[in-house]
Amino acid sequence: MQFFSDMHYAAVNAGLDVNWLPEPGALVVAKSTAGFDQASVATIGGILRAAATDNDNSLKFLVFDFAHKDVGSTKAPTGFADMVAATADLIVDAPIITLAWARGPMHGLDFDLAMNCSTLVAEQAATFSFAGDPFDLLGVYAALGRRIGFARAERLIESDPILSAQEARDLLMVRDVAPARPGHDGIASYLAQFERRYNASHAIFRAQRIAEPPISRRPVIVR
């Protein structure tokens, strides 16, 4: 990848770990801390911009590896909404599938970004929580509502359950549940299978995103 070295340096300074898996053509952005700050938002935004203008088409998958074990803040830093929108739109702008890989507790901003990726895979130990301020759950609510219906999504969020990976899959939030494996072994193994249907999957995900563009997150003005 032409931009990999620069992105790796910036990512380390933002508390992220970036790795290139050449065989499936995947760039893996791993987060070991829950939530986002200004530095991580700026770095991921830079990765997304570089990916959208990648000219050699070697990048097929952009994977967000949610490897944290803690629960972060639901308060979004400046630029978070634009970063999520860019993640959602990447499937339209480039031949790249974004994939969220959940390992542990998914909550707040991490859950929001994951639900706006092209697809979401969870390891068996992953959990999904709707705790937080209702406005901060807007992105999760919109993405979930499109899959299971907004009335059902509203009831689910109001009941504030903690869902297992299998329960999330039953609700169509998660595409597949994968066994836990060390490092990037699980991701590489999954993508080796997924790559076989890359063209069809990209076409389907792209059509879905065009039909259901990201929501507007304009702030509410209280008069």
Secondary structure as UniProt FT lines:
FT   TURN            2..3
FT   HELIX           4..13
FT   TURN            14..15
FT   STRAND          16..21
FT   TURN            22..25
FT   STRAND          26..31
FT   HELIX           38..52
FT   STRAND          61..66
FT   TURN            78..79
FT   HELIX           80..93
FT   STRAND          97..102
FT   STRAND          105..106
FT   HELIX           108..115
FT   STRAND          119..123
FT   TURN            124..125
FT   STRAND          127..129
FT   HELIX           134..137
FT   HELIX           138..148
FT   HELIX           150..159
FT   STRAND          162..164
FT   HELIX           165..170
FT   TURN            171..172
FT   STRAND          176..178
FT   TURN            183..184
FT   HELIX           185..194
FT   HELIX           195..197
FT   HELIX           198..211
//
